């Protein structure tokens, strides 16, 4: 595996969960918290890193992100409890 990729979930102030992928979870979370990440999270702070995956290859991470985005919120919440 070249560069490890991670899937992550961020919780907004309103309790919504945002799913994304990155090669560096702490850096990406800092970007989101500073308002420099996805528009969907701007102005929704404070943000909380709710969950992130084990490292995987980029293709697997992208597929996992897509799968998680299809899940109902209850299933995402259950995933957050596993970490």
C-alpha positions as CSV (number, residue, x, y, z in Angstrom):
1,X,0.0,0.0,0.0
2,X,1.4,3.4,-1.0
3,X,-0.2,6.2,0.9
4,X,-2.8,5.1,3.5
5,X,-6.2,6.6,3.2
6,X,-8.9,7.0,5.9
7,X,-12.7,7.5,5.9
8,X,-13.9,9.8,8.7
9,X,-17.1,11.2,10.2
10,X,-17.4,14.7,11.6
11,X,-20.3,15.7,13.9
12,X,-21.6,19.3,13.6
13,X,-23.1,21.5,16.3
14,X,-26.6,20.4,15.2
15,X,-25.6,16.7,15.4
16,X,-25.4,16.1,11.6
17,X,-22.7,13.7,10.4
18,X,-20.4,14.6,7.5
19,X,-18.4,11.8,5.8
20,X,-15.2,12.3,3.9
21,X,-11.8,10.7,2.9
22,X,-8.3,11.9,3.5
23,X,-4.7,10.8,3.9
24,X,-4.2,12.7,7.1
25,X,-7.2,12.8,9.5
26,X,-5.8,15.4,12.0
27,X,-4.8,17.8,9.3
28,X,-8.1,17.5,7.5
29,X,-10.1,17.9,10.7
30,X,-8.1,21.1,11.5
31,X,-8.9,22.4,8.0
32,X,-12.6,21.7,8.5
33,X,-12.5,23.4,11.9
34,X,-10.8,26.4,10.4
35,X,-13.6,26.7,7.8
36,X,-11.2,25.7,5.0
37,X,-12.7,22.3,4.3
38,X,-16.0,21.4,2.7
39,X,-18.7,24.1,2.4
40,X,-21.2,21.7,4.0
41,X,-19.3,22.2,7.3
42,X,-18.7,26.0,7.2
43,X,-20.4,27.8,10.0
44,X,-21.6,24.6,11.6
45,X,-19.0,24.4,14.4
46,X,-17.8,23.5,16.8
47,X,-17.0,20.3,15.0
48,X,-16.2,16.9,16.6
49,X,-14.2,14.1,14.9
50,X,-16.7,11.3,15.6
51,X,-15.0,8.4,13.9
52,X,-12.3,7.4,11.4
53,X,-11.4,4.1,9.8
54,X,-8.3,2.0,9.8
55,X,-5.8,2.9,7.0
56,X,-6.7,1.4,3.6
57,X,-5.9,1.9,-0.1
58,X,-7.5,4.9,-1.9
59,X,-10.0,2.9,-3.9
60,X,-11.2,1.1,-0.9
61,X,-11.6,4.3,1.1
62,X,-13.6,5.9,-1.7
63,X,-15.9,2.9,-1.9
64,X,-16.3,2.9,1.9
65,X,-17.1,6.6,1.9
66,X,-19.8,6.1,-0.8
67,X,-21.3,3.1,1.2
68,X,-21.4,5.1,4.5
69,X,-23.1,8.0,2.7
70,X,-25.9,5.7,1.7
71,X,-26.5,4.5,5.3
72,X,-29.3,5.9,7.5
73,X,-28.1,8.1,10.4
74,X,-28.8,5.4,13.0
75,X,-26.2,3.1,11.3
76,X,-23.7,5.9,11.1
77,X,-24.2,6.6,14.8
78,X,-23.6,2.9,15.6
79,X,-20.3,3.1,13.7
80,X,-19.3,6.1,15.8
81,X,-19.8,4.1,18.9
82,X,-17.3,1.4,17.7
83,X,-14.2,3.6,18.1
